[in-house]
């Protein structure tokens, strides 16, 4: 087929958001007799899943301190459940295991999960938590200073590549065209509207643009001449002048190369995804030295796709000039180092006796990547031009498979309540999301 010069809808990014939006927009257009998938073009400078969606850990959880995030994730979990096999979704559940400083926060999360009908259990007290873990999950559980457990019965994780290609197949079945190897270089605009997407292969005129570019969010923000700094009104009414719009965090994840079966639960079945935040001192499983006596957190799960026990720890801020490309494991700068490996394998040993002295099985292969984060570390879903919708996920993306469905409805004229708390105007209005006590910036 020849290179397209005009499409009604152009979607930039063939990751979870771009593909989900394409599929659901095609269905909305057909249902409303306003067009079809043949009106939609998805472009990506590399390939399907070449960005953050393709290297995602794949965890799907509702464990958020922010009510708006919990409702949005509950909506997305329902979509994961619509095609468990196609998306490679494993609904094994998710556990937030916490120390006392997070007890009240997690209790609040549990309460609201019950209010929205999201199935979970809440266990309180150090003895009760240890008993629950040893009896119901892992007989060798030994983590210290744990006073609450939120056990989400829904959620789990999914096979990232399988989910993306499943969405691509669904979109193409609706008539959507997906074109890879097309790099966007800018936009043509008229007043406050985008008239064409400029690419290295030529311009594509369009009526509407949707951008779901993950870590490249700032690049597209700059192409549209949007502000580098903004004023933010906090929830107490204080104005913070000239706040930085975008910050990059390096995501640290890796895999312990033991057989996935080694990590099964007491019944020999797939356990829930484990996330632990604790203030117990963390000692090295290699030499017994103190790694940290401050609050720390990790997550992990057996994963047959990664071929071992896969997980990660809290990210760190990237200072100075940031080069997003080459991305992920191809980057010479943003891959995990020995400090992460030491900390994470020691944390596994802290949690379960079976991982003591297993640090030598860590897979010494490139992993990690960077994410583009908003000022409050939560997504922006909004029109930033009259006909340009931006899905700026602040690295929450992969689990949010349902955002594309909501965006498709908004583009076709139906405002969505679940997206309202994520408008750009929240910074000026002082309608920020509440902040938890978690060491992770996205909880």
Secondary structure, DSSP 8 states (H G I E B T S, - for coil): ----SEEEEEEE--SHHHHHHHHHHHHHHHHTTS--GGGEEEEESS-TT-SHHHH---EE----SSHHHHHHHHHHHHHHGGGTTTTTEE---EEEEE-GGGHHHHHHHHHHHHHTT--EEEEESHHHHHHHHHHHT-TTB--SS--EEEEESS-EEE-HHHHHHHHHHHHHHTT-EEEES--EEEEEEETTEEEEEEETTEEEEEEEEEE--GGGHHHHHHHTT--SEEEEE-TTS-EEEEEES-EEEEEEEEEE-S-GGGG--TTSS---EEEEEE-S-EE-TTT--EEESS-EEEEEEEETTTTEEEEEEEEEE--S-----S-GGG-SSSS--HHHHHHHHHHHHHHBGGGTT-GGGB--S---EEEEE-TTSS-EEEEEETTEEEEE-TT-TTT-TTHHHHHHHHHTT---HHHHTT-TTHHHHT------S-SSTT-
